[in-house]
């Protein structure tokens, strides 16, 4: 299977596809670290997907909730269309490989996102444009080892990931806490060069979608911006479904209902 994106997470890929694992295979994983990391990577894989998503963006001064649909094929194509609130209805994002475009219906303009804007916020959320396009593998692109945080929960497994030198990321390490029975992450924390946290993603409300175990709620909290958080809730999630490839086109980007 090819790797899908995380809208997350994302979020080591976008946020539009959460982690997912075949419910009947979790018990077969080895206890070795390599096997655990491979399993975590596999959680982010799907041939295609369709999702109905609610994104709540909270700041100290305002909050708003976006309702949207998202489609993906493999790790190369993603399409997101916002349906509400009314003033954002029709705003759409298209990703093909590492290129990205936004459509703004109020001005009827398609804007290609330049490399200099990849770390900018997506729709005012705590996710960046880069979260939507990166295609990294924890197993292939990171060195990893068991971690032992001072406040570790003895019932969780902790793994520290360090990106290879040429990987264009702004954090120096990722620490992931994993529930050892089903190997679904509980949270992941992104740290800077000094080991200080930059942001933390937590996963909750694990349920079954398309026969797979999936955290239905994801919360991204920047650690340097007090009072900010973004919560994603999956209302519908269909994995390995037929998706029309015409969805991933600049023509469809403008085709607002």
N, C-alpha and C positions, 0 to 999 in steps of 0.2 A: 504494500500500500504506500501511497505517497503522502507526505506530511501535509496536513491542513494547517491553517493559520489559527492563531489565538487572537481574539479580538482584544482575543485577547489577548491572550497572553500571553487571548491572549491571551502570565503573559510572556511567553517567549515566542510569540508569533502574534497575530492579532487576537484580538478579542472576539472575533466573530465565531470562532469555533472553540468550545471548551475542551478540556481534557476528556478523553473517552477511552474506555477499555472494555474489551469483550467480557461480559459478565461470567462466562464459563471458562475463562482461561487464567484468572488471577491466581488461582491456587497452584499453578504449575511453575511459577517463577522461582528461580534459584535464589538462595540467600546471598550469593556473591554480589559485590558492589557493581561489577560490570552488568550483571543480569538486572539489578534494580534500576540502573541508569538506562539500560536499553528499554526496560519496561516503561519508565517514565517518558522516554522519547516516543515510544509506541502509543502512549496515551494521546498524543497530539496528531495522530495519523488518521486520515479518512480520504477516500477517493473523491468525495463530493459532499456537499451539505446544503441544507436550507434551514434558516432560523428566523424566528420572530423574537425580537430582543427589546427589552426596556433598559435604558441607560439613565440613571439618576446622577446628576452632577450637583455636588453640594460645595458651597464656599461660605465663608463667614458673612457674606453680604447678600447672597442670592442662591437660589437652587432652581433647577428645572429638570424635567424628565422628557427624554426623547423616546419615541417608539419607532422602530425601524425593522426592515427586513434585510437579510444578508444571504448571499449565495457564494459558494466557493467551488472550485475544481482543483483538486490536488493542492500543491504548495505554490502554484504560480498565478492563480486568478481569484480575485475577490471582488464582489460588488455589494455595496451597501446603499440602501435608499431610506431616507427619513420620511415618515408619514405624519408625525405630529411632534411638537405643537404646530399650529397653523403657520406661524411665520417661518418655520424651517421646512415645511412640507415640500418635498421634491428635491431637497439638497441630497446629492448623491456622490459617492466615491467609488472610483474604479481603480483596481490595482492589477497590473499585468507584469509578472516578474518583479523587478525592482523599480518600476515606474508607476506613478500614481497621478490621477486627475480628479479634480472636484468640479461638480456642476452646481452653479448657483442660479436657480430659476428666476429670481427677482431681476437679475441682469441678463439672463439667458446666455451666460458665459461658461465655457469650459476652461478651467485653469489647470495647467500642469504644475505639479508641486516640484519646485527646484530642490536640488540636494541641500542647499543652505537652510531650507525650511523643514527638513525631516525631523528635527527634534522639537518642532513647535507642537503645541497642543492641537489635538483633533477635536473640533467642535466645542472647545472650551473645557474639555474633560481632562482627567489626569493621565490619559493615554496620548502618546505622541503619534505623528504621522509614521515615524520609524517603526512603531509597534505594529503597524499594519503591513509592512513590507518585508521585514527581516525573515530570513528562511534558515536560521541556524539550527544545528543539532547539538543538543547537550553532549551526546556521546562522541560525535565527530569533531566538534569545534571547541570543546572545553576540556581542560584537565580537571579531574575530580578526586575527592577523597572523603572519607568519613569525617564529619564535624562533631564537636562536642561542646556546644554552647554552655555557658555557665548556668543558664536557667533552663537547661534541657529537660523536656518531659521524657521520663524513662520509657514511655510507651510509644514514642515516635523514633523514626530513623532520620538522622540529619546528614546531609551531603553538601559539601562546599564545592562550587564550580568556579574555575578561573578561566576566562576566555583566552584563546591563543592571541599572540601579540598583534597579528594583523587584522583581528576582528574589530570592526568599527563600532564599538560600544562605549558608553560613557561611564559604566561601572567597572570596578575591578574584580568583583566576585558576586556570586549568587549563592545564597544559602537556602536550601530547600528542606522543609520538614515533611516527611512522608509517613502516612499511616501504613504500617508494615503488613497488614492483612490483605488489603486490596491494592496497595501501592499507588493510591491516589494522593497527590500533594495536599497538605493541610494549609500551608502557606509557603511563600517564597519571598526572600528579602534581597534587595539589590544594594550593595555597599560600595562606597568610594575607595580611593587609594588608601585611606587611613582606617578602613574597616568601619566607617560610620555609615549608618543606613541612609539610603536615598529614597527608597520607596518600598512598600510591602504590599503584596497581593495575597489575600486570603480566599479560600474556597469553602463553600458550605452548601447545605441542602442537597446532598448527593441523592440523585434519583435515577430512574432507568429511562433512557431515551433510545429508541431504535435498538432495543435489546442490549444497551450498554450502560454502564454506570458513569454518570456525569454530574459534576457539581453544577447545580443550576444557578447558583449565585456566586459572583466574584466581586470582591471589593478591593480597589486600588487606593492606597493611602500614601501620598507623598510625605516623607518624614521631615521635610524642611519647610512645609507650608501648613501652618497650623489651621485646623478647621476645614481643610479641603479633603474631599474623597469622591470617588466615582464608583457607583455600584451597578453591576450588570446583572440582569435577570433574564434567563432564557424561558420564554413562554412556550415556544415550540422549537424543537430541534429534530431534524431528520437527517440521518447520516447515510452515506453511500446511496444516494438517490439520483435519479436522472435529472440533470441540469442542462438546459439549452445553452450551448456555447455562445449563441448570439447575445446572451445577457452581458457578456464581457466585451462590450464594444463601445466606442465613443458615440455611436448612433443611439444605442440604448440608454446611454448616460443622460441624454436629453429627453428621452421619451417619458415624460411625467404624465401620470393619469390626470 
